C-alpha cells in the first residue's frame, strides 16, 4: 500500500480512536483542510529529471549542425529546399539563403576550448564520402528529425496535462472555470459571496449545495445557520477561535467571511503539500472512510451519506447551534440514480480528474526521458560518422603495389593542402611540414643505401 495513503489512514484512525478529546468534526475538517491548502498553494509535484546529460535541445542542435556540414553543396550554402509556398519572391528566397549562411558561419567559426585555435566544426570533402556513408547520415538525420518532433510533442502534452490539473483542482476548490494557466490562479482569497448559497440549509442539506465545491462543504462542517459562529467553529478545531467570525451562516456575504477565516486556520494547522496523485488518493480515501461515521435515527438515509455529525431530526439543515453540523450528500447521490460518489460530489469528481492527469503527466515525463536518451544516442552515431568523413580510409587494391598510381592518388586525396593543421593531417599516410603548414603524402619506395657498401 502507498506510504502516503497509509499515513493519511493512520491519521484518520488516530482521530477516531481519540474522539473524546477531539472536536466532533475534527477528522472531517482535517481532510478537507488538507485538500484546501494543497490546492490553494497549487504547487505541482516535481517531475524526475532526466539522468542523461546534455539535454535533448543540445543533442538536436548538434545533429543538425553535423548534418549541414556533411550535406551537399546546395543544402550547405542555402539550407533545405524551399517549396513553392516557402518564399513569396526571389528576393525573399535570397534573403533566406543569406540568413542561413550568416547563422551557419556564427556556429561554424566556433573553436574548441582546448587550444582556442582549432575549429570545432569543419566541412569534410563530400566527394570523398562513400554513397553508403551519405545514405547512413541521411537515415540517422531523418530518425532524429522524427524523434525530435515526438519529443517536442511530448513536452506539449505534459504542459496540457498541467493545465488540466489546475483547471480541475480550481473547480474542486471553488467551482471556478479557468484556462489552467498561472495567470488564472484561484485561491481561497478568491472566494466571493456569489460562490455560496444564500443559507446554510441550501448549502448543506438540499440538492445543488452539497459537494458543489470544497469551500461549500468546509463551511457546512464548521458553521451553522444560527448561534455564535465561534462556537460553531469549535466543532472543527479546538484552537483559539478568537479570529473566527461570530456570525452564523445566514447569508452569502457572511458565508464568504466565515470561509476565509476557516481557510486561514487550515493553513496554520496543515503544512503545504504538493499536488500529486498520491496525495489526492490518500485524502479521498480518508474522506470515504469518514463518510457516514455518525448515524442519525430519524435523518434520511440514517446519515449514510453525511460528512460530519447530523442532527437527529434536522439532519444537516444547521438549526442546531453547536455540535451538530454536517453536509448531506444523500440527495445528490439519489439524483444521480446511483451511489457513485465520483458523479454525485462535484469536487470529488474534479479531484479524480486531476489525479488521473497527474499520473499521465508522470508517464509522459518518463517517455520524454526515453526520447531524450535516443536523441543522445543518435547524436553519438552522427558524430562518429562525421569524424570518419574528416579522415576517410582509402580503398586498398590488394593486387597493386604501394607505389602504383592508384595508391599515390588515394594518398594525395587524403593529404590535401586544406589540411592546414597537424591535427587534421592523417599521420598513417601523410607527413606534416610545420614550416610550410602543409600535409603531403609520405614518400615511399625509395631504396635506402646501406652504409659501407660500394
C-alpha positions as CSV (number, residue, x, y, z in Angstrom):
1,X,0.0,0.0,0.0
2,X,1.2,3.5,-0.8
3,X,3.1,5.3,2.0
4,X,1.1,8.5,1.8
5,X,-2.2,6.5,1.8
6,X,-1.1,4.6,4.9
7,X,-0.2,7.9,6.6
8,X,-3.5,9.5,5.8
9,X,-5.5,6.5,7.0
10,X,-3.4,6.3,10.2
11,X,-4.1,9.9,10.9
12,X,-7.8,9.3,10.4
13,X,-7.9,6.3,12.7
14,X,-5.9,8.2,15.3
15,X,-8.6,10.9,15.4
16,X,-11.3,8.3,15.6
17,X,-9.6,6.4,18.4
18,X,-9.2,9.6,20.4
19,X,-12.6,11.1,19.6
20,X,-13.3,12.1,23.1
21,X,-10.6,14.6,23.1
22,X,-11.2,15.9,19.6
23,X,-13.8,18.2,18.0
24,X,-16.9,16.3,16.8
25,X,-16.0,17.1,13.2
26,X,-12.2,17.2,13.7
27,X,-11.2,14.3,11.3
28,X,-13.5,15.5,8.6
29,X,-12.2,19.1,9.0
30,X,-8.6,17.9,8.7
31,X,-9.3,16.0,5.4
32,X,-11.0,19.0,3.7
33,X,-8.3,21.3,5.2
34,X,-5.5,19.2,3.7
35,X,-7.1,19.3,0.3
36,X,-7.8,23.1,0.6
37,X,-4.3,24.0,1.4
38,X,-2.9,21.7,-1.2
39,X,-5.0,23.3,-4.0
40,X,-4.6,26.8,-2.6
41,X,-0.8,26.6,-2.9
42,X,-1.1,24.9,-6.3
43,X,2.5,23.5,-6.3
44,X,2.6,20.5,-8.6
45,X,4.9,17.7,-7.7
46,X,8.3,18.0,-9.2
47,X,8.9,15.7,-12.2
48,X,12.0,13.5,-12.1
49,X,14.8,15.0,-14.2
50,X,16.5,13.0,-16.9
51,X,19.7,11.3,-15.9
52,X,21.3,11.9,-19.3
53,X,23.3,15.0,-19.9
54,X,23.4,17.2,-22.0
55,X,19.7,17.7,-22.8
56,X,17.7,16.9,-25.9
57,X,17.8,20.5,-27.2
58,X,21.6,20.4,-27.3
59,X,21.6,16.9,-29.0
60,X,19.2,18.1,-31.7
61,X,21.2,21.3,-32.3
62,X,24.4,19.3,-32.8
63,X,22.7,16.7,-35.0
64,X,21.5,19.5,-37.3
65,X,25.0,21.1,-37.5
66,X,26.7,17.8,-38.3
67,X,24.1,17.1,-41.0
68,X,24.7,20.6,-42.5
69,X,28.4,20.0,-42.5
70,X,28.1,16.7,-44.4
71,X,25.3,17.8,-46.7
72,X,25.5,18.5,-50.4
73,X,26.7,21.9,-51.6
74,X,23.3,23.4,-52.1
75,X,22.0,22.4,-48.7
76,X,25.2,23.6,-47.1
77,X,25.1,27.0,-48.7
78,X,21.4,27.8,-48.8
79,X,19.6,25.4,-46.5
80,X,16.7,23.0,-47.1
81,X,15.0,23.2,-50.4
82,X,12.1,25.7,-50.4
83,X,8.7,24.6,-51.6
84,X,6.6,26.7,-53.9
85,X,4.9,28.3,-50.9
86,X,8.0,28.8,-48.9
87,X,9.1,32.1,-50.5
88,X,6.9,34.9,-51.9
89,X,9.6,36.1,-54.3
90,X,13.2,35.6,-55.4
91,X,14.2,38.4,-53.1
92,X,12.7,36.5,-50.2
93,X,14.5,33.3,-51.2
94,X,17.8,35.2,-51.5
95,X,17.3,36.8,-48.1
96,X,16.5,33.4,-46.5
97,X,19.7,32.0,-48.1
98,X,21.8,34.9,-46.7
99,X,20.3,34.5,-43.3
100,X,21.0,30.7,-43.4
101,X,24.6,31.3,-44.3
102,X,25.1,34.1,-41.7
103,X,23.7,31.8,-39.0
104,X,25.8,28.9,-40.1
105,X,29.0,30.9,-40.1
106,X,28.4,32.0,-36.5
107,X,28.5,28.5,-35.1
108,X,30.9,27.2,-37.8
109,X,33.5,29.7,-36.7
110,X,33.5,28.4,-33.1
111,X,36.8,27.0,-31.8
112,X,37.5,24.2,-29.4
113,X,38.1,25.2,-25.8
114,X,41.3,23.1,-25.8
115,X,43.6,25.5,-27.7
116,X,41.3,28.3,-28.9
117,X,42.6,27.8,-32.4
118,X,41.3,24.6,-33.9
119,X,37.8,24.9,-35.3
120,X,35.2,22.7,-33.7
121,X,33.3,22.4,-37.0
122,X,35.0,21.5,-40.3
123,X,33.3,20.6,-43.5
124,X,34.6,17.3,-44.9
125,X,35.1,16.6,-48.6
126,X,31.7,15.5,-49.8
127,X,33.3,13.9,-52.9
128,X,35.5,11.6,-50.7
129,X,32.4,10.3,-48.8
130,X,31.1,6.9,-49.9
131,X,27.5,6.5,-51.0
132,X,26.9,4.2,-48.1
133,X,28.1,6.8,-45.6
134,X,25.9,9.5,-47.1
135,X,22.9,7.2,-47.0
136,X,23.6,6.3,-43.4
137,X,23.9,10.0,-42.4
138,X,20.6,10.8,-44.2
139,X,18.9,7.9,-42.4
140,X,20.1,8.9,-39.0
141,X,19.1,12.5,-39.5
142,X,15.6,11.5,-40.6
143,X,15.3,9.4,-37.5
144,X,16.5,12.2,-35.3
145,X,14.1,14.7,-37.0
146,X,11.1,12.4,-36.3
147,X,12.3,11.8,-32.8
148,X,12.8,15.4,-32.0
149,X,9.3,16.2,-33.3
150,X,7.9,13.4,-31.0
151,X,10.0,14.8,-28.1
152,X,8.5,18.3,-28.6
153,X,5.0,16.8,-28.9
154,X,5.5,15.0,-25.5
155,X,6.6,18.3,-23.9
156,X,3.5,19.9,-25.2
157,X,1.3,17.1,-23.9
158,X,2.9,17.5,-20.4
159,X,2.1,21.2,-20.5
160,X,-1.5,20.4,-21.5
161,X,-1.9,17.9,-18.6
162,X,-0.6,20.5,-16.2
163,X,-3.3,22.9,-17.4
164,X,-5.9,20.2,-17.0
165,X,-4.7,19.5,-13.4
166,X,-5.0,23.2,-12.5
167,X,-8.4,23.5,-14.1
168,X,-9.7,20.5,-12.2
169,X,-8.3,21.5,-8.8
170,X,-9.6,25.1,-9.1
171,X,-13.0,23.7,-10.0
172,X,-12.8,21.5,-6.9
173,X,-11.9,24.4,-4.6
174,X,-14.5,27.0,-5.7
175,X,-16.1,25.6,-8.9
176,X,-14.4,28.3,-10.9
177,X,-13.6,27.6,-14.5
178,X,-10.2,28.8,-15.7
179,X,-7.7,28.2,-18.5
180,X,-5.4,26.4,-16.2
181,X,-2.6,29.0,-16.5
182,X,-0.5,30.6,-13.8
183,X,-2.3,34.0,-14.6
184,X,-5.7,32.5,-13.8
185,X,-4.9,31.0,-10.4
186,X,-7.7,30.5,-7.9
187,X,-7.1,30.7,-4.2
188,X,-9.2,30.7,-1.0
189,X,-8.9,34.5,-1.1
190,X,-10.6,34.5,-4.5
191,X,-13.8,33.5,-2.8
192,X,-16.7,35.9,-3.1
193,X,-20.2,35.9,-1.7
194,X,-21.6,34.8,-5.1
195,X,-19.7,31.5,-4.7
196,X,-22.0,30.5,-1.8
197,X,-25.7,29.6,-1.3
198,X,-28.0,32.1,0.5
199,X,-28.5,29.9,3.6
200,X,-26.8,27.1,5.5
201,X,-29.6,24.7,4.7
202,X,-29.4,25.3,1.0
203,X,-25.7,24.8,1.0
204,X,-25.6,21.7,3.2
205,X,-28.9,19.8,3.1
206,X,-30.6,20.2,-0.3
207,X,-29.9,19.5,-4.0
208,X,-27.4,21.8,-5.6
209,X,-25.4,22.6,-2.5
210,X,-23.6,19.6,-1.0
211,X,-20.5,18.7,-3.0
212,X,-20.6,21.7,-5.3
213,X,-17.1,22.6,-4.2
214,X,-14.7,22.1,-1.2
215,X,-15.4,25.6,0.2
216,X,-19.1,24.9,0.5
217,X,-18.5,21.6,2.4
218,X,-15.9,23.1,4.7
219,X,-18.5,25.7,5.7
220,X,-21.1,23.0,6.3
221,X,-18.8,21.2,8.8
222,X,-17.7,24.2,10.8
223,X,-20.6,26.7,10.9
224,X,-24.4,26.7,11.5
225,X,-27.4,28.7,10.4
226,X,-27.9,30.0,13.9
227,X,-26.0,30.8,17.0
228,X,-22.5,32.1,17.5
229,X,-20.0,31.4,14.7
230,X,-17.1,31.0,17.1
231,X,-19.0,28.3,19.0
232,X,-19.8,26.5,15.7
233,X,-16.2,26.6,14.7
234,X,-15.3,24.5,17.7
235,X,-16.9,21.6,16.0
236,X,-13.9,21.5,13.8
237,X,-10.9,22.8,15.8
238,X,-10.1,23.5,19.4
239,X,-7.6,26.1,18.5
240,X,-8.1,29.7,19.6
241,X,-11.2,30.7,17.8
242,X,-10.9,34.4,18.6
243,X,-10.2,35.2,14.9
244,X,-13.2,33.3,13.7
245,X,-16.4,35.2,12.8
246,X,-19.0,35.4,15.5
247,X,-21.8,35.5,12.8
248,X,-23.8,32.4,11.8
249,X,-24.1,31.4,8.1
250,X,-27.4,33.1,7.3
251,X,-26.4,34.9,4.1
252,X,-23.9,34.8,1.2
253,X,-21.7,37.7,2.5
254,X,-21.3,36.1,5.9
255,X,-20.6,32.7,4.3
256,X,-17.7,34.2,2.3
257,X,-16.3,35.8,5.5
258,X,-16.6,32.6,7.6
259,X,-15.0,30.6,4.8
260,X,-11.9,32.8,4.5
261,X,-11.4,32.6,8.3
262,X,-11.6,28.8,8.2
263,X,-9.2,28.6,5.2
264,X,-6.7,30.7,7.1
265,X,-7.0,28.4,10.0
266,X,-6.4,25.4,7.7
267,X,-3.1,27.0,6.6
268,X,-2.0,27.3,10.2
269,X,-2.8,23.7,11.0
270,X,-1.7,21.9,7.9
271,X,1.7,22.2,6.2
272,X,1.8,22.7,2.4
273,X,1.6,19.5,0.4
274,X,2.5,19.3,-3.3
275,X,-0.3,18.4,-5.6
276,X,0.3,14.8,-6.5
277,X,-1.8,11.7,-7.5
278,X,-0.6,10.0,-4.3
279,X,-1.6,12.9,-2.0
280,X,-5.1,13.2,-3.6
281,X,-5.7,9.5,-3.4
282,X,-4.8,9.5,0.2
283,X,-7.2,12.3,1.2
284,X,-10.0,10.9,-0.9
285,X,-9.6,7.5,0.8
286,X,-9.8,9.2,4.2
287,X,-12.9,11.1,3.1
288,X,-14.6,7.9,2.1
289,X,-13.7,6.3,5.4
290,X,-15.2,9.2,7.3
291,X,-18.4,9.4,5.3
292,X,-21.4,8.3,7.4
293,X,-19.4,7.6,10.6
294,X,-22.2,9.4,12.5
295,X,-25.6,7.8,12.4
296,X,-28.9,9.7,12.7
297,X,-32.0,7.8,13.8
298,X,-34.6,10.0,12.1
299,X,-32.4,11.6,9.5
300,X,-32.9,10.4,5.8
301,X,-30.6,7.5,4.9
302,X,-29.6,7.5,8.6
303,X,-26.5,9.6,7.9
304,X,-25.0,7.1,5.4
305,X,-24.1,9.9,3.0
306,X,-23.4,12.6,5.6
307,X,-20.0,14.0,6.4
308,X,-19.9,15.4,9.9
309,X,-22.4,15.0,12.8
310,X,-26.0,15.4,11.8
311,X,-28.9,16.4,14.0
312,X,-31.2,13.5,14.6
313,X,-34.3,15.5,13.5
314,X,-32.9,18.3,11.3
315,X,-30.2,16.4,9.6
316,X,-27.7,19.0,8.1
317,X,-30.0,22.0,8.0
318,X,-27.9,23.9,10.5
319,X,-30.7,24.5,13.1
320,X,-28.6,23.2,15.9
321,X,-26.2,25.9,17.2
322,X,-23.4,23.6,18.2
323,X,-22.1,20.1,17.9
324,X,-24.4,19.2,15.0
325,X,-23.2,20.4,11.7
326,X,-22.7,18.3,8.5
327,X,-23.0,18.1,4.8
328,X,-25.6,15.7,3.4
329,X,-24.8,14.2,0.0
330,X,-27.8,11.8,0.0
331,X,-29.9,14.0,-2.3
332,X,-27.0,14.4,-4.8
333,X,-26.4,10.6,-4.8
334,X,-30.1,9.8,-5.4
335,X,-30.4,12.4,-8.1
336,X,-27.6,10.6,-9.9
337,X,-29.6,7.4,-9.8
338,X,-26.6,5.6,-8.3
339,X,-24.4,5.6,-5.2
340,X,-21.5,6.7,-7.4
341,X,-19.9,9.4,-5.3
342,X,-17.5,10.4,-8.1
343,X,-20.5,11.6,-10.0
344,X,-22.6,12.9,-7.2
345,X,-19.9,15.0,-5.4
346,X,-18.6,17.5,-7.9
347,X,-15.3,18.4,-6.2
348,X,-14.6,14.7,-5.7
349,X,-15.1,14.1,-9.5
350,X,-12.8,17.1,-10.3
351,X,-10.0,15.7,-8.0
352,X,-10.2,12.3,-9.6
353,X,-9.7,14.0,-13.0
354,X,-6.7,15.8,-11.5
355,X,-5.4,12.6,-10.1
356,X,-5.6,10.9,-13.5
357,X,-3.9,13.8,-15.2
358,X,-1.1,13.8,-12.6
359,X,-0.5,10.1,-13.4
360,X,-0.5,10.7,-17.1
361,X,1.9,13.6,-16.6
362,X,4.4,11.3,-14.9
363,X,4.1,8.7,-17.6
364,X,4.7,11.4,-20.3
365,X,7.7,12.6,-18.5
366,X,9.2,9.0,-18.5
367,X,8.5,8.8,-22.2
368,X,10.2,12.2,-22.7
369,X,13.3,10.8,-20.9
370,X,13.4,7.8,-23.2
371,X,13.1,10.1,-26.3
372,X,16.0,12.2,-25.0
373,X,18.2,9.2,-24.4
374,X,17.6,8.0,-28.0
375,X,18.4,11.5,-29.4
376,X,21.7,11.5,-27.5
377,X,22.5,8.1,-29.0
378,X,21.7,9.3,-32.5
379,X,23.9,12.3,-31.9
380,X,26.8,10.0,-30.9
381,X,26.3,8.0,-34.1
382,X,26.2,11.1,-36.2
383,X,29.4,12.3,-34.5
384,X,31.2,9.1,-35.2
385,X,30.3,9.2,-38.9
386,X,31.2,12.9,-39.1
387,X,34.7,12.2,-37.6
388,X,35.2,9.3,-40.1
389,X,34.4,11.6,-43.0
390,X,37.1,14.0,-41.9
391,X,39.7,11.2,-42.2
392,X,38.4,8.7,-44.8
393,X,40.2,5.4,-45.1
394,X,41.4,4.8,-48.7
395,X,40.2,1.8,-50.6
396,X,43.2,-0.6,-50.8
397,X,43.9,-2.5,-54.0
398,X,45.4,-5.9,-52.9
399,X,46.9,-6.5,-56.4
400,X,48.6,-3.2,-56.7
401,X,51.9,-2.2,-55.1
402,X,52.4,0.6,-52.7
403,X,53.8,2.8,-55.5
404,X,51.1,2.3,-58.0
405,X,49.5,5.4,-59.5
406,X,46.2,4.5,-57.8
407,X,47.8,4.3,-54.3
408,X,49.5,7.6,-54.8
409,X,46.3,9.2,-56.0
410,X,44.5,7.9,-52.9
411,X,47.1,9.4,-50.6
412,X,47.1,12.7,-52.4
413,X,43.4,12.9,-51.9
414,X,43.8,12.2,-48.2
415,X,46.7,14.6,-47.7
416,X,45.0,17.6,-49.3
417,X,46.6,21.0,-48.7
418,X,43.4,22.2,-47.0
419,X,44.5,20.0,-44.0
420,X,46.3,23.1,-42.7
421,X,47.0,21.9,-39.1
422,X,48.9,18.9,-37.7
423,X,45.7,17.6,-36.1
424,X,44.0,17.4,-39.5
425,X,46.9,15.6,-41.2
426,X,46.4,11.8,-41.1
427,X,49.7,10.5,-39.9
428,X,49.2,7.0,-41.3
429,X,49.6,8.1,-44.9
430,X,50.8,11.7,-44.7
431,X,53.7,13.8,-43.3
432,X,53.1,17.3,-41.9
433,X,55.5,20.1,-42.7
434,X,55.3,22.6,-39.8
435,X,57.2,25.3,-41.5
436,X,55.1,25.3,-44.7
437,X,52.0,24.1,-42.8
438,X,51.4,21.5,-45.5
439,X,50.1,18.0,-45.4
440,X,51.7,15.8,-48.1
441,X,51.7,12.0,-48.9
442,X,54.6,10.0,-47.3
443,X,57.4,9.3,-49.6
444,X,57.7,5.5,-50.1
445,X,59.6,3.1,-52.4
446,X,62.9,5.0,-52.1
447,X,65.7,2.4,-51.5
448,X,67.9,3.1,-48.6
449,X,71.7,2.9,-49.2
450,X,73.4,0.8,-46.7
451,X,76.5,2.3,-45.1
452,X,79.8,0.9,-46.2
453,X,78.6,-0.6,-49.5
454,X,80.3,0.2,-52.8
